[in-house]
Amino acid sequence: MSDNSQSTIKAEFAEALSQRYLAYALSTITSRSLPDVRDGLKPVHRRLLYAMRQLKLDPGQGYKKSARVVGDVMGKFHPHGDAAIYDAMVRLAQDFAMRYPLVDGQGNFGNIDGDNAAAMRYTEARMSDVARLLLEGIDEDAVDFRPTYDGESDEPVILPAAFPNLLANGAQGIAVGMATSIPPHNILELSDALVHLIKHPNASHDKIAEYVKGPDLPTGGVLVETPASIAESYRTGRGSFRVRADWMVEKEKGGGWSIIVTAIPYQVQKSRLIEKMAELLNAKKLPMLADIRDESAEDLRLVLEPKSRRLDPEMVMESLFHLTDLETKVPLNLNVLGADGTPGVLSLKDALLAWIDHRLVVLQRRSRHRLDKIAHRLDVLEGYLTVFLNLDEVIAIIRDDENPKSRLMERFRLNETQANAILDMRLRSLRKLEEMEIRGERDSLATERDELNALLDSDDAQRKSIADDVKAIKSAFSRTDQRRTRLDVLPDIAGDPMEMLVEKEPITIICSEKGWIRAAKGHLAEDAEVKFKEGDGPQFRFHAETTDKILLIADNGRIFTLSCDKLPGGRGFGEPVSLMVELGSDTSILNIVPAKPGKLFLAADTGHGFITDIESNIAQTRNGKQVMTLNNGAKALVARPISGDHMAVVGTNRKMLVFKLDELPEMNRGRGVTLQRYKDGNLADAKAFFIEEGLSWLQSGGRTRTERELGPWMGKRAAAGRLVPTGFPRPARFT
């Protein structure tokens, strides 16, 4: 008990917990979740490839059971479960997950449908050519090694990485408090960017984005981001890329057609995609489709049958892109471990520069290692020359002397290395010790030594060597590798594709005085009874279709947009408009009109007004669109669709003015122009009409009067006008 008490450490619980959690977080970040910027690998992947190399699973060799590889990795390097190791290995072999697979798998390694790989005892594997490039030079002191978890052997801290794996294959990972998401890229584009950066390390981010045009995903698809957006994501290391399925229209006999999907977005499971689309189809949320079929074999082929041949294929696909995973966003979060082990978000340029710096270090270390080997070999060759020149004496010393090593070193002034090399020679090698061959090898090695020394002394020579390696990689892949993800722009489609999801049905829009709105089924007759809440009554009522949009014009000069299919049904009293749009408590609705082609007249109580296009004022947000500029407490007073060739305005001073409609400007936004000049008073009402039909207004008692002789009130816009005709209603209004 006393021994235990002596080993007990007293500490604050919060402090102890934070220290241990921090240790766990750092372990997760550095040893599990984030890739290294130099080789683009996490520890488990690095250990997998190194273990496969130890098993001599080179690309040209035969396959071995995956269980053998997993067992070696778990027993020697990676003290985790075999399932986690095998899952990591399976992903390295999947050509739909990795742009350039690192493992060449034989057997069932899963598929794009989301089916799991077979058990590790049934599959076989070996390294791919790309993995060989990542390990190239690892036995030439190219990288540091460290003891394994049990101290029985060593493992590489990093791989030499003669292939820019981080960006070519990408990475995904979730650590503690941070994550990484790097999509795959095309090696040909990366090679061009690397060659440019090797020559011009200070190149701009935009210049690098000209070479790397965007992710190149294993499953293909269509990248529809703008070049400016892609360049900004690469500059900051954060962003996303919108990727769509690739598709085409297949004509059928009789004028019919079907949509054939030939590629789906990255990391979307085909079976799950079809399942979700079928659920939407059964729920009648895809009214444009009649059927979905999967006719995939080796190549992906999804057949989408439209419900009607009259539909526009592009509109059908636009609606599907909105509703399904046929369009996804591939995130970019270039959060990686730097050469010093510190995590950070890098730009594309910085990530490429880090790989170049790593390759420079590898080149220097391999060159120095080779120089040491050359020095050792030259030393041995000098000893061989001594044997050749004094062969009989050397043989006699070896045969007769009790300590031939010391005697040789003393007699011919040899060092220990040379003496050991001579003593270790086999007798049959003596006939091969021809002077010309020895001198030829010595001269060749001396030349190589001078070249390596020149290389180490010249930064430009080192960069040229790396550039040549990159060009060789590009040359090797250019024969077989082409961009899979097509680059395109978003199509300019007139109309809202989501409107295709709404079945066209007649409705009657009803809005009360207190702003409660609803949509009753069918086109109700004008005398049809409609109930309202107590103390409320009718204000607006008109016919529309479920596919229509309506515009609400408020007296604060804003125009709001509502979709008719989203309005509450007509069985109750509806819902307040203020719940659907940002309508202030002190703001009232002037008018509600269908959002159909036409012109709208807007006027404020100050007597200013203008004409605006109805469709151009459709708003996409709850805040609507500010169309009329109002100052000093002014309010919008008139908002009516225009039909006519003249405009009649009347003020609160009961003076009326009639002028030609073409004197009013058409504007998208503004205060407008003066309609009528007032000495005392404001605008009371305004109305557009056809001069041939005359000007009508509603008198007391519900009778309508039409005045055709309007000469006394005709004038130019902004005039004062004349007093209204006898019998004109009070207050002055046309309706």
C-alpha positions in Angstrom: 0.0 0.0 0.0 2.9 2.3 0.8 4.5 1.6 -2.6 1.3 2.5 -4.4 0.9 5.7 -2.4 4.4 6.8 -3.3 3.7 6.4 -7.1 0.4 8.3 -6.9 0.6 11.7 -8.6 -1.8 14.4 -7.2 -3.2 16.8 -9.8 -6.3 18.8 -10.6 -8.8 16.7 -12.4 -9.4 19.3 -15.2 -5.7 19.7 -15.7 -5.0 16.0 -15.9 -7.9 15.4 -18.2 -6.8 18.2 -20.6 -3.3 16.9 -20.7 -4.4 13.4 -21.6 -6.9 14.6 -24.1 -4.3 16.8 -25.8 -1.9 13.8 -26.0 -4.7 11.8 -27.6 -5.6 14.6 -30.0 -1.9 15.0 -31.1 -1.6 11.2 -31.6 -4.7 11.2 -33.8 -3.6 14.1 -35.9 0.0 13.0 -36.5 -0.3 9.2 -36.4 -3.7 8.4 -37.9 -5.8 11.0 -39.7 -3.7 13.6 -41.6 -1.4 12.7 -44.5 2.1 14.0 -44.8 2.6 16.7 -47.5 5.7 15.0 -48.8 4.4 11.5 -49.7 0.7 12.1 -49.2 0.3 9.0 -47.0 -1.0 8.3 -43.5 1.1 5.9 -41.3 -1.1 2.9 -42.1 -0.6 3.3 -45.8 3.1 3.9 -45.5 3.5 0.8 -43.4 1.4 -1.3 -45.9 3.6 -0.3 -48.8 6.8 -0.9 -46.9 5.7 -4.3 -45.7 4.7 -5.3 -49.3 8.2 -4.2 -50.4 9.8 -6.4 -47.7 7.6 -9.3 -49.0 9.1 -8.6 -52.5 5.6 -7.9 -53.9 7.0 -5.8 -56.7 4.8 -5.1 -59.8 6.6 -7.7 -61.9 6.4 -10.4 -59.2 3.6 -12.7 -58.3 0.7 -12.0 -55.9 0.5 -13.0 -52.3 -2.5 -13.4 -50.0 -3.8 -10.2 -48.6 -3.9 -11.9 -45.2 -0.1 -12.3 -45.4 0.4 -8.6 -46.0 -2.0 -7.6 -43.2 -0.4 -10.0 -40.8 3.1 -8.6 -41.4 1.9 -5.0 -41.1 0.1 -5.7 -37.8 2.9 -7.8 -36.3 5.8 -5.6 -37.3 4.6 -2.0 -37.7 1.0 -1.2 -37.0 -0.4 -2.3 -33.6 -4.0 -2.0 -34.6 -6.8 -4.4 -35.7 -6.5 -6.4 -38.8 -9.9 -5.1 -40.1 -8.7 -1.5 -40.1 -5.5 -2.4 -41.9 -7.3 -4.5 -44.5 -9.9 -1.7 -45.1 -7.0 0.7 -45.8 -5.4 -1.8 -48.1 -8.7 -2.4 -50.0 -9.1 1.3 -50.7 -5.6 1.5 -52.1 -6.6 -1.1 -54.6 -10.0 0.4 -55.7 -9.7 2.2 -59.1 -13.0 4.0 -58.3 -11.6 5.4 -55.1 -8.0 6.0 -56.1 -7.1 7.9 -59.2 -3.8 6.0 -59.3 -4.1 2.8 -57.2 -1.1 1.9 -55.1 -2.1 -1.8 -54.7 -2.7 -4.1 -57.6 -5.4 -6.4 -56.3 -6.6 -9.8 -57.5 -10.0 -10.9 -56.5 -13.0 -9.1 -55.1 -11.9 -5.7 -53.8 -15.4 -4.2 -53.7 -17.2 -2.2 -56.4 -18.9 1.2 -57.1 -22.2 -0.2 -55.9 -20.9 -0.1 -52.3 -20.4 -3.9 -52.0 -17.6 -4.8 -49.6 -14.4 -6.6 -50.6 -14.0 -10.3 -50.0 -12.3 -11.5 -46.8 -8.5 -11.0 -46.8 -8.0 -14.8 -47.0 -9.6 -14.8 -50.5 -7.8 -11.8 -52.1 -4.3 -11.4 -53.3 -2.2 -8.3 -53.8 1.1 -6.8 -54.9 2.4 -3.2 -55.4 1.5 -1.1 -58.4 4.0 0.8 -60.5 3.0 4.0 -58.6 3.8 2.4 -55.3 7.2 1.4 -56.7 7.8 5.0 -57.5 6.9 6.1 -53.9 9.5 3.6 -52.5 12.2 4.2 -55.1 15.6 4.8 -53.4 14.4 3.8 -49.9 17.5 1.5 -49.5 19.8 4.4 -50.5 19.6 6.4 -47.3 16.9 8.6 -49.0 14.8 9.0 -45.8 15.1 8.6 -42.1 14.0 5.4 -40.2 12.8 5.0 -36.7 12.2 2.0 -34.4 8.9 0.2 -34.7 6.5 0.1 -31.8 8.2 -3.0 -30.3 11.7 -1.9 -31.0 12.6 -5.1 -33.0 13.0 -3.4 -36.4 12.9 -0.1 -38.1 10.3 1.6 -40.3 10.6 4.7 -42.6 9.4 8.0 -41.2 8.5 9.1 -44.7 8.8 7.6 -48.2 11.1 9.0 -50.9 7.9 9.7 -53.0 9.1 10.1 -56.6 5.4 10.5 -57.4 3.3 13.5 -56.2 0.9 11.3 -54.4 -0.8 13.8 -52.1 -2.5 15.7 -54.9 -2.6 12.9 -57.5 -4.6 10.5 -55.2 -6.0 12.9 -52.7 -6.8 12.1 -49.1 -9.7 12.0 -46.6 -9.4 12.1 -42.8 -11.1 13.4 -39.7 -8.8 14.1 -36.7 -9.6 15.8 -33.4 -10.7 19.4 -34.1 -9.6 19.3 -37.7 -10.1 17.4 -40.9 -8.6 17.0 -44.3 -10.3 16.5 -47.7 -8.2 16.5 -50.9 -9.7 15.4 -54.2 -7.5 13.5 -56.7 -5.9 15.3 -59.6 -4.5 14.5 -63.0 -0.8 13.6 -63.0 -0.2 15.2 -66.4 -1.5 18.6 -65.2 0.4 18.2 -61.9 3.6 17.4 -63.9 3.2 20.6 -65.9 2.7 22.7 -62.8 5.7 21.1 -61.0 8.0 21.7 -64.0 7.0 25.3 -64.0 7.4 25.7 -60.3 10.9 24.1 -60.4 12.0 26.7 -62.9 9.9 29.6 -61.3 9.5 29.0 -57.5 7.9 32.4 -57.2 5.2 31.8 -59.7 1.7 33.2 -58.8 -1.2 31.1 -57.5 -3.2 32.0 -60.6 -0.4 30.8 -62.9 -0.4 27.3 -61.2 -4.2 27.2 -61.5 -3.7 27.6 -65.3 -1.9 24.2 -65.3 -4.1 22.4 -62.7 -7.6 23.0 -64.1 -9.4 21.2 -61.3 -9.8 17.8 -59.7 -9.7 14.7 -61.9 -11.9 12.2 -60.1 -11.6 8.4 -60.7 -15.3 8.1 -61.5 -15.3 10.9 -64.1 -18.3 13.2 -64.1 -18.5 16.9 -65.1 -16.8 19.7 -63.1 -19.0 22.8 -63.5 -17.2 25.3 -61.3 -15.9 28.5 -62.9 -12.1 28.9 -63.4 -12.1 31.8 -61.0 -13.8 29.8 -58.3 -11.3 26.9 -58.8 -8.3 29.3 -58.7 -9.6 30.9 -55.4 -10.0 27.4 -53.8 -6.5 26.5 -54.8 -5.1 29.8 -53.5 -6.7 29.4 -50.1 -6.6 25.6 -49.8 -10.3 25.6 -48.9 -13.4 25.4 -51.0 -15.5 23.0 -52.9 -16.1 21.8 -56.4 -19.5 21.1 -57.9 -19.4 17.8 -59.8 -22.3 16.4 -61.9 -23.0 13.1 -63.5 -22.1 12.8 -67.1 -25.0 12.0 -69.4 -26.2 11.8 -72.9 -29.5 11.5 -74.8 -30.2 8.3 -76.6 -32.8 8.5 -79.4 -35.3 5.8 -79.9 -37.6 4.8 -82.8 -40.8 6.8 -83.1 -39.3 10.0 -81.7 -38.8 8.8 -78.1 -35.7 9.3 -76.1 -34.0 8.3 -72.9 -31.3 9.8 -70.7 -28.2 7.6 -70.3 -26.0 8.4 -67.3 -22.4 7.3 -68.0 -20.6 8.6 -64.9 -21.7 9.5 -61.4 -20.0 11.9 -59.0 -17.0 10.8 -56.8 -17.7 8.7 -53.7 -21.4 8.3 -54.6 -22.5 4.6 -54.3 -24.4 3.7 -57.4 -26.8 1.3 -55.6 -27.6 3.9 -53.0 -28.2 6.5 -55.7 -30.6 4.3 -57.6 -32.4 3.4 -54.3 -32.9 7.0 -53.4 -34.1 7.9 -56.9 -36.6 5.0 -56.8 -37.9 6.2 -53.4 -38.5 9.7 -54.9 -40.1 8.2 -57.9 -42.5 6.2 -55.8 -43.3 9.2 -53.7 -44.2 11.1 -56.9 -41.5 13.6 -56.3 -40.0 12.9 -59.7 -43.0 13.5 -62.0 -40.8 13.9 -65.0 -39.5 10.3 -64.9 -41.4 7.1 -65.8 -38.7 4.6 -64.9 -35.1 4.1 -63.8 -33.1 1.1 -64.9 -29.5 0.0 -64.2 -28.0 -1.6 -67.3 -24.4 -1.3 -66.1 -21.8 -4.0 -67.0 -18.2 -3.1 -66.9 -19.1 0.5 -67.9 -21.7 2.4 -65.9 -25.1 2.9 -67.7 -28.2 4.2 -65.9 -31.2 4.6 -68.1 -33.7 7.3 -67.1 -37.0 7.2 -69.0 -39.0 10.4 -69.2 -42.7 10.5 -68.6 -43.3 12.5 -71.8 -41.2 12.9 -74.9 -42.2 16.5 -75.0 -40.0 17.3 -72.0 -36.7 19.0 -72.4 -33.8 16.6 -71.5 -31.7 19.4 -70.0 -34.6 20.6 -67.8 -35.2 17.0 -66.7 -31.5 16.7 -65.7 -31.5 20.1 -64.0 -34.3 19.0 -61.7 -32.5 15.7 -61.0 -29.3 17.6 -60.1 -31.3 19.6 -57.6 -33.0 16.6 -56.0 -30.5 13.7 -56.1 -26.8 12.9 -55.7 -26.3 13.2 -59.5 -24.8 16.5 -58.4 -22.5 16.7 -55.3 -19.9 19.1 -54.0 -16.4 17.7 -53.5 -14.8 19.6 -50.6 -11.2 20.9 -50.6 -9.5 21.3 -47.3 -5.7 21.0 -47.9 -4.9 20.4 -44.2 -1.8 18.3 -44.1 1.3 17.6 -41.9 4.3 19.6 -42.9 7.9 18.5 -43.0 8.2 19.5 -39.3 5.1 17.5 -38.4 3.0 20.5 -37.8 -0.6 20.5 -39.3 -1.7 23.4 -41.5 -3.8 24.3 -44.5 -1.7 24.9 -47.6 -2.4 26.3 -51.0 -2.0 24.2 -54.0 1.3 26.0 -54.9 2.6 25.5 -51.3 1.8 21.8 -51.4 3.7 21.4 -54.7 6.6 23.3 -53.4 6.8 21.1 -50.3 7.0 18.0 -52.5 9.8 19.6 -54.6 11.7 20.5 -51.4 11.3 16.9 -50.3 12.6 15.6 -53.6 15.6 17.9 -53.3 16.4 16.4 -49.9 16.0 12.9 -51.2 18.2 13.6 -54.2 21.0 15.0 -52.0 20.8 12.1 -49.6 20.8 9.5 -52.4 23.7 11.3 -54.1 25.8 11.3 -50.9 24.9 7.6 -50.3 26.1 6.8 -53.8 29.3 8.8 -53.3 30.1 6.7 -50.2 29.5 3.5 -52.2 31.7 4.8 -55.0 34.5 5.7 -52.5 34.3 2.2 -51.0 34.4 0.5 -54.4 37.3 2.6 -55.7 39.2 1.7 -52.6 38.5 -2.0 -53.3 39.5 -1.6 -57.0 42.9 -0.1 -56.0 43.4 -3.2 -53.9 42.5 -5.5 -56.8 45.0 -3.7 -59.0 47.6 -4.4 -56.4 46.7 -8.1 -56.6 46.8 -8.1 -60.4 50.3 -6.5 -60.5 51.7 -8.8 -57.7 49.5 -11.9 -58.1 52.2 -14.6 -57.4 53.5 -12.8 -54.3 49.9 -12.2 -52.9 49.1 -15.9 -53.4 52.3 -16.9 -51.6 51.6 -14.6 -48.7 48.0 -16.0 -48.3 49.3 -19.6 -48.6 52.3 -19.4 -46.3 51.9 -16.5 -43.9 50.3 -17.1 -40.5 48.7 -13.6 -40.5 48.1 -12.9 -44.2 46.0 -9.8 -43.6 48.6 -7.9 -41.6 51.3 -9.1 -44.0 49.4 -7.8 -47.1 48.7 -4.5 -45.4 52.3 -4.1 -44.5 53.8 -5.3 -47.8 51.6 -3.4 -50.2 50.5 -0.5 -48.0 46.8 -1.6 -48.1 44.1 -0.5 -45.7 41.9 -3.0 -43.8 39.1 -2.7 -46.3 41.3 -3.5 -49.3 43.0 -6.4 -47.4 39.6 -7.9 -46.5 38.4 -7.6 -50.1 41.5 -9.5 -51.3 41.2 -12.2 -48.7 37.4 -12.6 -49.4 38.0 -13.2 -53.2 37.3 -16.7 -54.5 40.1 -18.4 -56.5 38.0 -18.5 -59.6 37.8 -14.7 -59.5 41.5 -14.4 -60.1 41.2 -15.1 -63.8 38.8 -12.2 -64.1 41.2 -9.7 -62.6 42.2 -8.2 -65.8 43.9 -4.9 -65.6 41.8 -3.2 -68.4 38.5 -4.1 -66.8 39.5 -2.9 -63.4 40.9 0.4 -64.7 37.7 0.8 -66.9 35.4 0.4 -63.9 37.6 2.7 -61.8 37.5 5.4 -64.4 33.8 5.0 -64.8 33.2 5.4 -61.1 35.5 8.3 -60.9 33.5 10.1 -63.6 30.3 9.3 -61.8 31.8 10.7 -58.6 32.7 13.9 -60.3 29.2 14.2 -61.7 27.6 13.6 -58.3 29.9 16.2 -56.7 29.0 18.7 -59.4 25.3 17.9 -58.8 25.6 18.5 -55.0 27.4 21.8 -55.6 24.7 23.2 -58.0 21.2 24.0 -57.0 20.2 24.5 -60.6 21.5 21.0 -61.5 19.5 19.5 -58.7 16.4 21.2 -59.9 17.0 20.1 -63.5 17.4 16.5 -62.3 14.0 16.7 -60.5 12.4 18.3 -63.5 13.7 15.5 -65.7 12.2 12.9 -63.3 8.8 14.7 -63.4 9.0 14.8 -67.2 9.7 11.1 -67.3 6.7 10.4 -65.1 4.5 12.5 -67.5 5.9 10.7 -70.5 5.1 7.3 -68.9 1.5 8.3 -68.0 0.7 10.3 -71.2 0.4 7.2 -73.3 -2.5 5.8 -71.2 -3.8 8.5 -68.9 -6.3 11.1 -70.0 -8.5 13.4 -67.9 -11.6 11.6 -66.7 -13.5 14.5 -65.2 -14.8 16.7 -68.0 -14.6 20.5 -67.6 -17.8 22.4 -68.4 -19.9 25.4 -67.4 -23.3 25.5 -65.9 -25.9 25.5 -68.7 -28.0 28.6 -69.2 -31.5 27.2 -68.9 -34.5 29.5 -69.2 -37.0 28.8 -66.4 -36.8 27.0 -63.1 -36.2 23.3 -63.4 -37.9 22.7 -60.0 -41.1 23.8 -61.6 -41.2 20.5 -63.4 -41.8 18.9 -60.1 -45.1 20.6 -59.6 -48.2 19.3 -61.3 -50.1 22.1 -63.0 -53.5 22.5 -61.4 -55.9 25.5 -61.2 -56.2 27.4 -57.9 -57.7 30.6 -56.6 -55.4 32.9 -54.6 -57.2 34.5 -51.6 -55.6 37.1 -49.4 -57.5 38.8 -46.5 -57.2 42.4 -45.3 -55.0 41.3 -42.4 -52.6 39.4 -44.7 -53.8 35.8 -44.4 -53.1 34.0 -47.7 -54.3 30.6 -49.1 -54.8 28.8 -52.3 -58.1 27.1 -52.9 -58.4 24.3 -55.4 -59.9 25.1 -58.7 -61.0 28.5 -60.2 -63.7 29.7 -57.9 -66.5 31.8 -59.2 -66.6 35.5 -58.2 -69.7 34.9 -56.1 -68.4 31.8 -54.4 -68.5 32.1 -50.6 -65.2 32.3 -48.8 -64.9 32.4 -45.0 -62.5 34.6 -43.1 -61.5 35.0 -39.4 -63.7 37.2 -37.3 -62.9 40.8 -37.9 -61.1 40.1 -41.1 -62.4 40.3 -44.7 -61.4 39.8 -48.4 -58.8 42.0 -50.1 -57.2 40.1 -53.1 -58.6 37.3 -55.1 -57.6 36.0 -58.5 -57.1 32.8 -60.5 -53.7 31.1 -61.0 -52.0 27.7 -61.5 -49.9 25.7 -59.0 -46.9 26.2 -61.3 -47.1 30.0 -61.1 -45.3 32.5 -58.9 -47.0 35.6 -57.5 -45.5 39.0 -56.6 -46.5 40.8 -53.4 -45.9 44.5 -53.7 -45.6 46.2 -50.3 -46.0 49.9 -49.4 -42.3 50.1 -48.4 -41.4 49.7 -52.1 -40.3 46.0 -51.8 -41.5 43.2 -54.0 -41.7 39.7 -52.6 -42.1 36.4 -54.5 -44.1 33.3 -53.5 -44.5 30.0 -55.3 -48.1 29.0 -55.6 -47.4 25.3 -54.9 -46.1 26.3 -51.5 -49.1 28.3 -50.4 -51.4 26.8 -47.7 -54.5 25.0 -48.8 -57.9 26.6 -49.0 -59.7 24.6 -46.3 -58.6 26.8 -43.4 -58.0 30.5 -43.2 -54.5 30.2 -44.6 -51.3 31.6 -43.0 -50.0 35.1 -42.4 -47.8 36.4 -45.3 -45.4 37.6 -42.6 -44.4 34.0 -41.9 -43.4 33.5 -45.5 -41.6 36.7 -46.3 -39.8 39.4 -44.2 -42.8 41.8 -44.1 -42.6 44.4 -41.3 -45.4 44.8 -38.8 -46.0 48.4 -40.1 -46.0 47.4 -43.7 -49.1 46.6 -45.7 -49.6 44.9 -49.1 -50.6 47.1 -52.0 -51.3 44.4 -54.5 -50.7 40.8 -55.5 -50.1 40.0 -59.1 -49.1 36.8 -61.0 -45.4 36.8 -62.0 -46.1 36.6 -65.8 -44.8 38.6 -68.7 -46.0 42.1 -68.5 -45.4 45.6 -67.1 -46.1 47.0 -63.7 -46.8 50.6 -62.8 -45.5 51.8 -59.4 -46.2 55.2 -57.8 -45.5 56.7 -54.4 -47.8 59.1 -52.5 -45.3 61.9 -53.3 -46.4 61.8 -56.9 -43.4 60.0 -58.3 -43.7 56.8 -60.4 -42.3 54.6 -63.1 -42.9 51.4 -65.1 -41.0 48.2 -64.4 -40.9 44.7 -65.9 -42.8 42.1 -63.8 -40.6 39.1 -64.5 -37.4 41.0 -63.7 -38.6 41.6 -60.2 -38.9 38.0 -59.2 -37.0 37.6 -55.9 -35.3 34.5 -54.6 -35.1 35.3 -50.9 -37.5 36.1 -48.1 -36.3 39.7 -48.0 -37.6 40.3 -51.4 -36.3 43.0 -53.7 -36.2 46.7 -53.1 -37.7 48.2 -56.3 -38.9 51.7 -55.3 -36.7 54.2 -53.6 -38.7 56.1 -50.9 -37.4 59.0 -48.9 -38.6 61.0 -45.9 -41.4 58.7 -44.8 -42.9 58.3 -48.3 -45.0 55.3 -49.0 -45.8 53.4 -52.2 -49.4 54.0 -53.1 -50.2 52.4 -56.5 -49.0 49.0 -57.9 -51.0 47.8 -60.9 -50.2 45.9 -64.1 -50.3 48.2 -67.1 -52.8 47.9 -70.0 -53.3 51.1 -72.0 -51.7 53.9 -73.9 -52.5 56.8 -71.5 -52.1 57.5 -67.8 -54.6 59.3 -65.6 -53.5 60.6 -62.2 -55.4 62.4 -59.5 -54.2 64.1 -56.4 -55.7 64.6 -52.9 -56.3 68.2 -54.1 -58.9 66.7 -56.5 -57.0 67.8 -59.6 -56.7 65.2 -62.4 -54.1 65.0 -65.2 -54.1 62.7 -68.3 -50.9 62.2 -70.3 -49.4 59.7 -72.8 -48.1 56.5 -71.2 -44.8 56.7 -73.3 -43.8 59.7 -71.2 -43.1 57.3 -68.3 -39.7 55.7 -68.1 -39.1 51.9 -67.6 -36.8 51.2 -64.7 -35.6 48.3 -62.7 -35.2 50.3 -59.5 -35.4 54.0 -58.5 -37.6 56.8 -57.3 -39.2 57.4 -60.7 -40.3 60.7 -62.3 -42.8 63.3 -61.2 -46.3 62.3 -62.4 -48.3 65.4 -61.2 -47.2 68.7 -59.6 -48.9 69.6 -56.3 -48.9 72.8 -54.4 -50.8 71.3 -51.5 -51.5 67.6 -51.4 -50.2 64.3 -52.6 -51.0 61.6 -55.1 -54.4 59.9 -54.5 -54.6 57.4 -57.4 -53.4 56.6 -60.9 -54.7 54.4 -63.7 -53.6 53.3 -67.2 -56.3 53.1 -69.9 -56.9 53.2 -73.6 -57.9 56.6 -74.8 -60.3 55.2 -77.4 -62.2 53.4 -74.6 -62.3 56.4 -72.3 -61.5 56.8 -68.6 -63.8 54.9 -66.2 -64.2 55.2 -62.5 -66.5 53.8 -59.8 -69.0 56.2 -58.4 -70.9 56.0 -55.2 -73.7 53.4 -55.3 -71.5 51.0 -57.4 -72.2 52.6 -60.7 -69.4 53.0 -63.3 -69.0 56.2 -65.2 -66.9 56.5 -68.4 -65.6 59.9 -69.6 -64.5 60.0 -73.3 -64.1 63.8 -73.7 -60.8 64.2 -71.8 -59.5 67.2 -73.6 -59.6 69.5 -70.6 -57.5 67.2 -68.6 -54.9 66.3 -71.3 -51.4 67.6 -70.7 -47.8 66.8 -70.3 -46.5 64.7 -67.4 -45.7 66.7 -64.3 -48.4 69.4 -65.0 -50.8 70.5 -62.2 -54.0 69.2 -64.0 -57.6 70.5 -63.6 -60.3 69.8 -61.1 -62.0 66.4 -61.5 -65.4 66.1 -63.3 -68.6 66.6 -61.3 -69.6 63.5 -59.4 -66.0 62.1 -59.0 -65.9 60.1 -55.8 -64.5 61.2 -52.5 -61.8 60.5 -51.6 -60.5 60.7 -55.1 -60.1 57.2 -56.6 -60.6 55.5 -59.9 -61.5 52.1 -58.4 
